[in-house]
Amino acid sequence: MEEVKGLKDYLEILNRHKKIVIYPAVMLILVSSALALLLPATYKSSSLILIESQEIPNDLVRSTVTSYADQRIAVIKQKLMTTERIMAIVNKYNLYPEDTKNSPASVIVELFRSHMSVDMVQANVTDPNSGRSKRASIAFNVSFLDKKPLLAQKVANELTTEFLTENVKTRTARANETREFLKEEGDKFQRKIQLLEKKIADFKEKFNDSLPELLPYNLSMVEKLQDELTKDQNQIIILNDQILTMNIELANLDALLPAIGSVQALTPSQKLAQAKAKHASLKGKYSESHPDLKRLKREIESLESELRLEKNINNGKPDEHYKSPLFLKINSKIASAEREIKRLYARKKEINNKLSVFQKRVAETHQVKRAYEDLIRDYDNNLAKYKELRAKELQAELAQNLESENKGESFTLIEPPLVPSHPEKPNRFKIFIMGTVASVGVGIGLALLFEMLVGGVRGYNEVSRITGSSPLVVVPLLSVKGDDVIDTTGLNVKLYWIIGFFVVVTLVIVGFHYLVMDLEVLWFRLLRKISLL
């Protein structure tokens, strides 16, 4: 059974091999001290940029830039970290002169990106809308690392200026693009509206009397004309009744009877009156095509011709026999009524023509209504969208003025980059402490390794464990001059080879870094080669 070693046993091992512990430890401490002292200093220059909120409330003027500050800063960083812009800064300030000669642009760009950093400064803020506390970015640092403090400050200042300029340019460009987009869309809808207005005008010109908006007027005119027709028809009926009555009176009137009262045959005037009275009476019962009405009409025309002939014979004067005042009065009323009937018939014809026109308009209105309403609806929709776009364009114009006058959310430089007085890295004290601890650890490890390689039995306890009984006497190691009891030459050679290997590897790495190529450049080259595989 293997014995479990305690702290005392390990201390004895270290004491036996103290040279193996001390020599490598001292050597590695010297190497780490040399690294801490000889590694070139890298300086870091930083600027602090405050993210200021919009000066004018969003309720009054709303900005066209709606992304979060973190997102905009990341976008600006990507724009600044392009190969073209990085190489412009590298050439301007002559950065990495040795690496530029021996390395491609992609390696220089990656090296520059590794030396440049943007760090957000966050704080707990209260959301005015929800009232909840949350983390928000209130500022950010722009930093750059370089071996020369003045150069680090200049490049950091250049990057800070680029960030501030790019932010203003981006916000102004976004506002301009938004306004131009809304203006173009508004112009498109304006052209659509003008085209629709022309279509509506042409439609109205084509169907100017049958538009849906004129339907109430056309219906009212149809109703009005129908009422007038009814009134005129009633008036004609009344006048016909009056003529019938007056003709009956004429038929019963014996205007030319002598005072003695002798019977005399009917005169042509009396016959005409009787014929007209009978015609008027039958006209209310039969149509114009009835044989009796046709016969009476021919008789009336014949009597009228006879009376006109007698009138011409008497030089235009009526027969003296027919000058009864009552007869003349009734005859005059009949003539007046007949003229009124003719006027009413002519008016009815005119009204019927008008009624046909308005009825045709009403009928056409139902046919054109759908097409007209489609045009009007399309026009109203486009007009509403046009007004909305023009209102948004006005808001975008205000937002554009807001950005151009730096009244919106802005980046404010509150701490410009300064020339650093202390290096950012390396941390020489940390390197020295870590080197010292590592050196002691390596020494202890080598001692334990040597103990494992040498083996053997040492100590009272180990002999007792192996033999199972305690030894009577413990005799210390006796050194005989000229004769080594134990030959450790081979083991010492192995130990020295191990120590030498670690020292040589360390020196090769340090020499390669300072004499051949920066280890960072080598690392980026390796990554690039791996990515191409």
C-alpha positions as CSV (number, residue, x, y, z in Angstrom):
1,M,0.0,0.0,0.0
2,E,1.4,3.4,-1.0
3,E,2.0,5.7,1.8
4,V,0.2,9.0,1.8
5,K,2.6,11.9,1.9
6,G,2.0,14.8,4.3
7,L,3.2,18.3,4.4
8,K,6.3,17.3,6.3
9,D,7.3,14.8,3.5
10,Y,6.9,17.5,0.8
11,L,9.0,19.9,2.8
12,E,11.7,17.2,3.2
13,I,11.6,16.7,-0.6
14,L,12.0,20.4,-1.3
15,N,14.8,20.5,1.3
16,R,16.6,17.7,-0.4
17,H,16.3,19.3,-3.8
18,K,16.6,22.9,-2.9
19,K,19.0,23.6,-5.7
20,I,16.5,22.3,-8.2
21,V,13.9,24.7,-6.7
22,I,16.1,27.7,-6.3
23,Y,18.0,27.7,-9.6
24,P,15.0,27.6,-12.0
25,A,13.0,29.9,-9.8
26,V,15.7,32.5,-9.8
27,M,16.3,32.2,-13.5
28,L,12.6,32.5,-14.4
29,I,12.2,35.4,-11.9
30,L,15.0,37.1,-13.8
31,V,13.3,36.4,-17.1
32,S,9.9,37.7,-15.9
33,S,11.5,40.8,-14.4
34,A,13.2,41.4,-17.8
35,L,9.9,41.0,-19.6
36,A,8.2,43.4,-17.1
37,L,10.9,45.9,-17.7
38,L,11.6,45.5,-21.4
39,L,8.0,45.1,-22.7
40,P,7.1,48.3,-24.5
41,A,4.4,50.4,-22.9
42,T,1.0,50.8,-24.6
43,Y,-0.9,54.0,-23.9
44,K,-4.7,54.4,-24.1
45,S,-6.4,57.7,-24.8
46,S,-10.2,58.0,-24.3
47,S,-12.9,60.5,-24.9
48,L,-16.3,60.6,-23.2
49,I,-19.3,61.5,-25.3
50,L,-22.6,62.3,-23.7
51,I,-25.9,61.2,-25.3
52,E,-28.2,64.1,-24.9
53,S,-32.0,63.8,-25.4
54,Q,-34.0,65.9,-27.8
55,E,-34.4,69.5,-26.6
56,I,-37.9,70.0,-28.0
57,P,-40.6,67.6,-26.6
58,N,-41.6,64.8,-28.9
59,D,-45.2,65.9,-28.6
60,L,-44.4,69.1,-30.5
61,V,-41.8,67.8,-33.0
62,R,-41.2,64.2,-33.5
63,S,-37.7,63.2,-34.8
64,T,-37.4,60.9,-37.9
65,V,-34.6,58.9,-36.2
66,T,-36.4,56.3,-34.1
67,S,-33.5,53.8,-33.4
68,Y,-31.9,53.4,-30.0
69,A,-28.6,55.2,-29.2
70,D,-26.8,51.8,-28.8
71,Q,-27.9,50.8,-32.3
72,R,-26.9,54.1,-33.9
73,I,-23.5,54.0,-32.2
74,A,-22.9,50.4,-33.4
75,V,-23.9,51.4,-37.0
76,I,-21.6,54.4,-36.9
77,K,-18.8,52.2,-35.6
78,Q,-19.3,49.8,-38.5
79,K,-19.2,52.7,-41.0
80,L,-15.9,54.0,-39.4
81,M,-14.3,50.6,-39.2
82,T,-14.3,50.0,-43.0
83,T,-11.0,49.1,-44.6
84,E,-10.9,52.4,-46.6
85,R,-11.5,54.7,-43.6
86,I,-9.1,52.7,-41.3
87,M,-6.3,52.8,-43.9
88,A,-6.9,56.5,-44.4
89,I,-6.3,57.1,-40.6
90,V,-3.3,54.7,-40.6
91,N,-1.7,56.6,-43.5
92,K,-2.5,60.0,-42.0
93,Y,-0.8,59.3,-38.7
94,N,1.8,56.8,-40.0
95,L,0.6,54.0,-37.7
96,Y,2.3,50.6,-37.6
97,P,5.1,51.6,-40.1
98,E,6.9,48.3,-39.8
99,D,3.8,46.2,-40.0
100,T,2.5,48.2,-43.0
101,K,5.6,47.3,-45.0
102,N,5.4,43.5,-44.2
103,S,1.7,42.8,-43.8
104,P,-1.3,43.1,-46.0
105,A,-4.0,45.7,-45.4
106,S,-6.4,43.2,-43.9
107,V,-4.0,42.4,-41.1
108,I,-3.4,46.1,-40.4
109,V,-7.1,46.7,-40.3
110,E,-7.7,43.9,-37.8
111,L,-4.8,45.3,-35.7
112,F,-6.3,48.7,-35.8
113,R,-9.7,47.4,-34.8
114,S,-8.2,45.5,-31.9
115,H,-6.7,48.7,-30.6
116,M,-9.8,50.8,-31.0
117,S,-12.8,50.3,-28.6
118,V,-16.2,51.8,-27.9
119,D,-17.6,51.2,-24.4
120,M,-21.1,52.2,-23.4
121,V,-21.8,54.0,-20.1
122,Q,-25.1,52.8,-18.7
123,A,-27.3,54.0,-15.8
124,N,-30.7,53.3,-14.3
125,V,-33.3,55.6,-15.7
126,T,-37.1,55.9,-15.3
127,D,-39.2,55.4,-18.4
128,P,-41.6,58.4,-18.5
129,N,-44.3,56.4,-20.2
130,S,-44.3,53.3,-18.0
131,G,-42.7,54.7,-14.9
132,R,-40.5,51.7,-14.6
133,S,-36.8,51.7,-14.0
134,K,-34.5,50.3,-16.7
135,R,-30.9,50.4,-17.9
136,A,-30.2,52.9,-20.6
137,S,-27.0,54.2,-22.3
138,I,-26.3,57.8,-21.3
139,A,-22.8,58.1,-22.7
140,F,-20.0,56.2,-24.4
141,N,-16.2,56.2,-24.5
142,V,-14.1,56.1,-27.7
143,S,-10.6,54.8,-27.0
144,F,-7.4,54.0,-28.9
145,L,-4.3,52.1,-27.9
146,D,-0.8,52.9,-29.2
147,K,2.8,52.7,-28.1
148,K,3.2,56.4,-28.4
149,P,1.0,58.5,-26.0
150,L,0.7,61.5,-28.3
151,L,-0.2,59.3,-31.3
152,A,-2.8,57.5,-29.2
153,Q,-4.3,60.9,-28.3
154,K,-4.4,62.1,-31.9
155,V,-6.0,59.0,-33.2
156,A,-8.6,59.0,-30.4
157,N,-9.3,62.6,-31.2
158,E,-9.7,61.7,-34.9
159,L,-12.1,58.9,-34.1
160,T,-14.1,61.1,-31.7
161,T,-14.5,63.7,-34.4
162,E,-15.5,61.1,-36.9
163,F,-18.2,59.8,-34.4
164,L,-19.6,63.3,-33.8
165,T,-19.6,64.2,-37.5
166,E,-21.0,60.9,-38.7
167,N,-23.9,61.1,-36.1
168,V,-24.9,64.6,-37.4
169,K,-24.5,63.4,-41.0
170,T,-26.5,60.3,-40.4
171,R,-29.4,62.0,-38.6
172,T,-29.5,64.8,-41.1
173,A,-29.4,62.4,-44.0
174,R,-32.2,60.3,-42.4
175,A,-34.4,63.4,-42.0
176,N,-33.7,64.5,-45.6
177,E,-34.4,61.0,-47.0
178,T,-37.7,60.9,-45.0
179,R,-38.8,64.3,-46.3
180,E,-37.8,63.5,-49.9
181,F,-39.6,60.2,-49.7
182,L,-42.8,61.8,-48.4
183,K,-42.6,64.6,-50.9
184,E,-42.2,62.1,-53.8
185,E,-45.1,60.0,-52.5
186,G,-47.2,63.2,-52.1
187,D,-46.4,64.3,-55.7
188,K,-47.4,60.8,-56.9
189,F,-50.8,61.2,-55.2
190,Q,-51.1,64.7,-56.5
191,R,-50.7,63.5,-60.1
192,K,-53.3,60.8,-59.4
193,I,-55.7,63.3,-58.0
194,Q,-55.3,65.6,-61.0
195,L,-55.9,62.6,-63.3
196,L,-59.0,61.7,-61.4
197,E,-60.2,65.3,-61.4
198,K,-59.9,65.3,-65.2
199,K,-61.8,62.0,-65.4
200,I,-64.6,63.3,-63.1
201,A,-64.8,66.5,-65.2
202,D,-65.1,64.5,-68.4
203,F,-67.6,62.3,-66.8
204,K,-69.7,65.3,-65.7
205,E,-69.5,66.8,-69.1
206,K,-70.7,63.6,-70.7
207,F,-73.5,63.0,-68.2
208,N,-74.0,66.6,-67.0
209,D,-77.8,66.2,-66.6
210,S,-77.8,62.6,-65.2
211,L,-75.3,62.9,-62.3
212,P,-76.4,61.2,-59.0
213,E,-76.1,64.6,-57.3
214,L,-78.8,65.9,-59.6
215,L,-81.2,63.0,-59.0
216,P,-83.2,64.9,-56.3
217,Y,-83.6,67.9,-58.6
218,N,-84.6,65.7,-61.6
219,L,-87.2,63.7,-59.5
220,S,-88.6,67.0,-58.2
221,M,-89.0,68.3,-61.7
222,V,-90.7,65.1,-62.9
223,E,-93.1,65.4,-60.0
224,K,-93.7,69.1,-60.7
225,L,-94.3,68.5,-64.4
226,Q,-96.7,65.7,-63.7
227,D,-98.6,68.0,-61.4
228,E,-98.8,70.6,-64.1
229,L,-100.0,68.1,-66.6
230,T,-102.7,67.0,-64.2
231,K,-103.7,70.6,-63.6
232,D,-103.8,71.4,-67.3
233,Q,-105.9,68.2,-68.0
234,N,-108.3,69.2,-65.3
235,Q,-108.5,72.7,-66.8
236,I,-109.2,71.3,-70.2
237,I,-112.0,69.1,-68.9
238,I,-113.5,72.1,-67.1
239,L,-113.3,74.3,-70.3
240,N,-114.8,71.5,-72.4
241,D,-117.7,71.3,-69.9
242,Q,-118.2,75.0,-70.1
243,I,-118.2,74.9,-74.0
244,L,-120.7,72.1,-73.9
245,T,-122.9,74.1,-71.6
246,M,-122.6,77.3,-73.7
247,N,-123.3,75.3,-76.9
248,I,-126.4,73.9,-75.3
249,E,-127.5,77.5,-74.5
250,L,-126.9,78.6,-78.1
251,A,-128.8,75.6,-79.4
252,N,-131.8,76.6,-77.2
253,L,-131.5,80.3,-78.1
254,D,-133.7,81.5,-81.0
255,A,-131.8,84.7,-81.5
256,L,-133.6,85.6,-84.8
257,L,-137.2,84.8,-83.9
258,P,-139.6,87.7,-84.9
259,A,-141.4,89.4,-82.1
260,I,-144.7,87.8,-83.3
261,G,-143.3,84.3,-82.5
262,S,-143.8,82.7,-85.9
263,V,-141.9,79.4,-86.4
264,Q,-138.8,79.7,-88.5
265,A,-136.2,77.2,-89.7
266,L,-132.8,77.0,-87.8
267,T,-130.1,79.3,-89.0
268,P,-126.6,78.0,-89.9
269,S,-125.3,79.5,-86.6
270,Q,-127.8,77.7,-84.6
271,K,-127.1,74.5,-86.4
272,L,-123.3,75.0,-85.8
273,A,-124.0,75.6,-82.1
274,Q,-126.2,72.5,-81.8
275,A,-123.5,70.4,-83.7
276,K,-120.7,71.6,-81.4
277,A,-122.8,70.9,-78.3
278,K,-123.6,67.4,-79.5
279,H,-120.0,66.8,-80.5
280,A,-118.8,68.0,-77.0
281,S,-121.4,65.7,-75.4
282,L,-120.3,62.6,-77.4
283,K,-116.6,63.4,-77.1
284,G,-116.8,62.6,-73.4
285,K,-118.3,59.2,-74.2
286,Y,-116.5,58.0,-77.3
287,S,-113.1,58.2,-78.9
288,E,-112.2,60.3,-81.9
289,S,-112.5,57.4,-84.2
290,H,-116.2,56.9,-83.4
291,P,-118.4,57.2,-86.5
292,D,-120.8,59.7,-84.9
293,L,-118.0,62.0,-83.8
294,K,-116.4,61.8,-87.3
295,R,-119.8,62.7,-88.8
296,L,-120.4,65.6,-86.4
297,K,-116.9,66.9,-87.1
298,R,-117.5,66.9,-90.8
299,E,-120.8,68.7,-90.2
300,I,-119.2,71.3,-88.0
301,E,-116.5,71.9,-90.7
302,S,-119.2,72.3,-93.3
303,L,-121.3,74.8,-91.2
304,E,-118.1,76.8,-90.4
305,S,-117.4,77.0,-94.1
306,E,-120.9,78.1,-94.9
307,L,-120.7,80.9,-92.2
308,R,-117.4,82.1,-93.5
309,L,-118.9,82.3,-97.0
310,E,-121.9,84.3,-95.8
311,K,-119.5,86.6,-93.9
312,N,-117.5,87.2,-97.0
313,I,-120.7,88.0,-98.9
314,N,-121.7,90.5,-96.3
315,N,-118.3,92.2,-96.5
316,G,-117.0,90.6,-93.3
317,K,-120.0,91.6,-91.3
318,P,-122.2,89.1,-89.6
319,D,-125.7,88.6,-90.7
320,E,-128.0,91.3,-89.2
321,H,-130.2,88.5,-88.1
322,Y,-127.6,87.2,-85.7
323,K,-126.8,90.4,-83.8
324,S,-128.5,89.3,-80.6
325,P,-126.4,90.5,-77.7
326,L,-126.8,87.2,-75.7
327,F,-125.9,85.2,-78.7
328,L,-122.8,87.2,-79.4
329,K,-121.7,87.0,-75.7
330,I,-122.1,83.3,-75.5
331,N,-120.4,82.8,-78.9
332,S,-117.4,85.0,-77.7
333,K,-117.1,82.9,-74.5
334,I,-117.0,79.7,-76.5
335,A,-114.3,81.1,-78.8
336,S,-112.2,82.2,-75.8
337,A,-112.6,78.8,-74.2
338,E,-111.5,77.1,-77.4
339,R,-108.5,79.3,-77.6
340,E,-107.6,78.5,-74.0
341,I,-108.0,74.8,-74.7
342,K,-105.6,75.1,-77.7
343,R,-103.1,76.9,-75.5
344,L,-103.4,74.2,-72.8
345,Y,-102.9,71.5,-75.4
346,A,-99.8,73.2,-76.7
347,R,-98.6,73.6,-73.1
348,K,-99.3,70.0,-72.4
349,K,-97.2,69.0,-75.4
350,E,-94.3,71.2,-74.2
351,I,-94.6,69.8,-70.6
352,N,-94.7,66.2,-72.0
353,N,-91.5,66.9,-73.9
354,K,-89.8,68.3,-70.8
355,L,-91.2,65.4,-68.7
356,S,-89.7,62.9,-71.2
357,V,-86.3,64.7,-70.9
358,F,-86.3,64.6,-67.1
359,Q,-87.5,61.0,-67.0
360,K,-84.7,60.0,-69.3
361,R,-82.2,61.8,-67.0
362,V,-83.6,59.9,-64.0
363,A,-83.3,56.6,-65.9
364,E,-79.7,57.4,-66.9
365,T,-78.8,58.4,-63.4
366,H,-79.2,54.9,-62.2
367,Q,-77.0,53.6,-65.0
368,V,-74.1,56.1,-64.4
369,K,-74.4,56.1,-60.6
370,R,-72.0,53.2,-60.0
371,A,-69.3,54.4,-62.3
372,Y,-69.6,58.0,-60.9
373,E,-69.5,56.8,-57.3
374,D,-66.4,54.6,-58.0
375,L,-64.7,57.7,-59.4
376,I,-65.7,59.9,-56.4
377,R,-64.7,57.2,-53.9
378,D,-61.3,56.7,-55.6
379,Y,-60.8,60.5,-55.6
380,D,-61.8,60.9,-51.9
381,N,-59.4,58.1,-50.9
382,N,-56.5,59.5,-52.8
383,L,-57.3,63.0,-51.6
384,A,-57.3,61.8,-47.9
385,K,-54.0,60.0,-48.5
386,Y,-52.5,63.0,-50.2
387,K,-53.5,65.3,-47.3
388,E,-52.0,62.7,-44.8
389,L,-48.7,62.6,-46.8
390,R,-48.5,66.4,-47.0
391,A,-49.1,66.6,-43.2
392,K,-46.3,64.0,-42.7
393,E,-44.1,65.9,-45.1
394,L,-44.6,69.0,-43.0
395,Q,-43.7,67.1,-39.9
396,A,-40.6,65.7,-41.7
397,E,-39.6,69.2,-42.7
398,L,-39.8,70.3,-39.0
399,A,-37.8,67.2,-38.1
400,Q,-35.2,68.2,-40.8
401,N,-34.9,71.7,-39.3
402,L,-34.7,70.1,-35.9
403,E,-31.7,68.0,-36.9
404,S,-30.0,70.7,-39.0
405,E,-30.1,73.1,-36.0
406,N,-28.9,70.3,-33.6
407,K,-32.1,70.4,-31.5
408,G,-32.7,66.7,-31.7
409,E,-30.9,63.9,-29.8
410,S,-27.2,64.7,-30.1
411,F,-23.7,63.5,-29.1
412,T,-21.9,66.0,-26.9
413,L,-18.2,65.8,-26.2
414,I,-17.8,66.4,-22.5
415,E,-14.3,65.0,-22.0
416,P,-11.9,65.2,-25.0
417,P,-9.1,62.6,-25.4
418,L,-6.0,63.6,-23.5
419,V,-2.3,62.6,-23.8
420,P,-2.1,59.6,-21.4
421,S,0.6,59.9,-18.7
422,H,0.5,56.3,-17.6
423,P,0.6,53.2,-19.8
424,E,-2.5,51.1,-20.1
425,K,-0.4,47.9,-20.5
426,P,1.7,46.1,-19.7
427,N,1.0,46.0,-15.9
428,R,4.7,45.6,-14.9
429,F,4.0,44.9,-11.3
430,K,1.4,42.2,-12.2
431,I,3.8,40.6,-14.7
432,F,6.6,40.6,-12.0
433,I,4.3,39.1,-9.4
434,M,2.9,36.5,-11.8
435,G,6.4,35.6,-13.0
436,T,7.6,35.2,-9.4
437,V,4.7,33.0,-8.5
438,A,5.1,31.0,-11.7
439,S,8.9,30.7,-11.1
440,V,8.4,29.3,-7.6
441,G,5.8,26.9,-9.0
442,V,8.1,25.7,-11.7
443,G,10.9,25.1,-9.2
444,I,8.6,23.1,-6.9
445,G,7.3,21.2,-9.9
446,L,10.8,20.3,-11.1
447,A,11.7,19.2,-7.6
448,L,8.7,16.9,-7.4
449,L,9.4,15.7,-10.9
450,F,13.0,14.9,-10.0
451,E,11.8,13.0,-6.9
452,M,9.6,10.9,-9.1
453,L,12.3,10.2,-11.6
454,V,15.0,9.3,-9.0
455,G,12.8,7.1,-6.8
456,G,14.5,5.2,-4.0
457,V,13.8,4.7,-0.3
458,R,14.4,7.5,2.0
459,G,13.7,8.1,5.6
460,Y,12.8,6.1,8.7
461,N,9.1,5.9,8.0
462,E,9.5,4.6,4.5
463,V,11.9,1.8,5.6
464,S,9.5,0.8,8.3
465,R,6.6,0.8,5.9
466,I,8.4,-1.5,3.4
467,T,10.0,-3.9,5.9
468,G,7.1,-4.0,8.3
469,S,9.4,-3.4,11.3
470,S,11.3,-0.5,12.7
471,P,15.1,-0.3,12.0
472,L,17.4,-0.5,14.9
473,V,19.7,2.3,13.9
474,V,19.4,5.2,11.4
475,V,22.8,5.8,9.7
476,P,23.0,9.2,7.8
477,L,24.5,9.4,4.3
478,L,28.3,9.3,4.4
479,S,30.2,11.0,1.7
480,V,33.5,9.3,0.8
481,K,36.0,11.5,-0.9
482,G,36.5,10.6,-4.5
483,D,33.6,8.1,-4.6
484,D,29.9,9.0,-4.9
485,V,27.5,6.7,-3.1
486,I,24.8,7.6,-5.5
487,D,25.4,8.7,-9.1
488,T,22.9,11.4,-10.1
489,T,24.7,12.7,-13.1
490,G,22.1,11.4,-15.6
491,L,19.2,12.8,-13.6
492,N,20.9,16.2,-13.3
493,V,21.4,16.3,-17.1
494,K,17.7,15.6,-17.7
495,L,16.8,18.3,-15.2
496,Y,19.0,20.8,-16.9
497,W,17.6,20.0,-20.3
498,I,14.1,20.6,-19.1
499,I,15.1,23.9,-17.5
500,G,17.0,24.9,-20.6
501,F,14.0,24.0,-22.9
502,F,11.7,26.3,-21.0
503,V,14.2,29.1,-21.0
504,V,15.0,28.8,-24.7
505,V,11.3,28.7,-25.6
506,T,10.7,31.8,-23.6
507,L,13.6,33.6,-25.2
508,V,12.5,32.6,-28.7
509,I,9.0,33.9,-28.2
510,V,10.3,37.2,-26.8
511,G,12.9,37.6,-29.6
512,F,10.3,36.8,-32.3
513,H,7.9,39.4,-30.9
514,Y,10.5,42.2,-30.9
515,L,12.8,41.2,-33.7
516,V,10.6,39.5,-36.3
517,M,6.9,40.2,-36.0
518,D,4.4,41.5,-33.4
519,L,2.7,38.5,-31.8
520,E,-0.7,40.2,-32.4
521,V,0.0,40.5,-36.1
522,L,1.1,36.8,-36.2
523,W,-2.1,35.9,-34.4
524,F,-4.3,37.7,-36.9
525,R,-2.4,36.2,-39.8
526,L,-3.0,32.8,-38.4
527,L,-6.7,33.5,-37.9
528,R,-6.9,34.8,-41.5
529,K,-5.2,31.6,-42.9
530,I,-7.6,29.4,-40.8
531,S,-10.6,31.3,-42.1
532,L,-9.5,30.7,-45.7
533,L,-9.2,26.9,-45.2
